Amino acid sequence: MKFVHGVILALMFSVMVYVVNRDMALQDFRSNGQSLPDVSLVPAAYAAEEPPTKMDWRMLRELNYRTGKISPSLKALDGKSVRIPGYMVPLEDDSEIVSEFLLVPYVGACIHTPPPPPNQIVQVKMNSQKKVKMSFWDPVWVQGKLQIATVKSPYGDVGFQLTGIQIEPYKDE
C-alpha cells in the first residue's frame, strides 16, 4: 500500500512540476512582448544550404540497432540537415538552459521508465556549445546535422547524434 501512495505522490508531483514549468515558460515568453521565445540559432553559414529534411520517428526506426543495418533512405540522410520533432531530456542536472540533451518521441522517456530503443533516441549537442531553454513537457522541433552513430548515454544507448543549430516550439506542419 505504501508503494501505491508513493506512486500517486510521484505522479501528483510530476503534474505540479509540469504546470509550474509550463506557466513559468509562458510567462517568460510573454514578458518581453513575444508570443514565442526568440530561439533562432541559424548561423549565416547555414542560411544558404538547402532546407532541412523533415523526419519523423518512423524513419529513425529504419536503423536496426541489433544488427546495425541501415535502410538506404535513412543512410542517405547521414550527415545531412534534418528537422525532427520530439521531447527534450536534459543531460545536465538541474539546468533550465542546456547545451546537450536527448530528443525522444514521447514525454518522460528515459526518466524513471525503461528507455526507448536506441533507434528512438537522438543525442543533441548544440552547435558551438550554444545553450537553449529546456522544454521538458512541451514538444519542440530540432534542426541540425544528423549522424547515425550508436553511443552510450546515462539514460540508455543512443542510435543518432545531431549537431543542433535551431530549436523552436512544436507547431503542426
ABEGO torsion letter per residue (X at the ends): XAAAAAAAAAAAAAAAAAAAAAAAAAAAAAAAGBABBBABABBAAAAABBBBBBBBAAAAAABBAAAGBBBAAAAAABGBBBBBBEBBBBABBGBABBABBBBBABBGBGBGBBBBBAAABBBBBBBGGBBBBBBAABBBBBBEBBBBBBBBBAAEBBABBBBBABBBBBBBX
